[in-house]
Amino acid sequence: MAEKDIGKIQKKDDTDIVVRVDEYAGYLGVTIREFTTSEKYTGFTKSGTRIPADKFLEFRELINSIDLNDLKKSDEAQQDLSGQEPQEQTPTQQPETPEQTPSEKVDVEEF
């Protein structure tokens, strides 16, 4: 199988995080690795990881379980994803978790 680039995210001016489906040592998987461009070196670095194909569904479920509010700074976490201020909570109240919209959550299905 040929390598298939899924996409990239800029980490720094000279470094991207690249996600690709590829084959390594005869095994398919998803590789998430840093790619750097500099005067001394251009290419993939050692920083990254590989998810074997047979563990990908478990990995995707873990990623989809992340609450986006947990990725906000503490001062930003006072607002939920809808942008509304949360109601003041007493110690016995449980916080409400905003539901993820389809654009924020990928359905987990067999591939």
Secondary structure, DSSP 4 states (H G I P E B T S, - for coil): ---EEEEEEEEETTEEEEEEEEEETTEEEEEEEEEEE-SS-EEEEEEEEEEEGGGHHHHHHHHHT--GGGGS-TTGGGS-TTSPPPPP--TTPPPPPPPPPTTT-PPP---
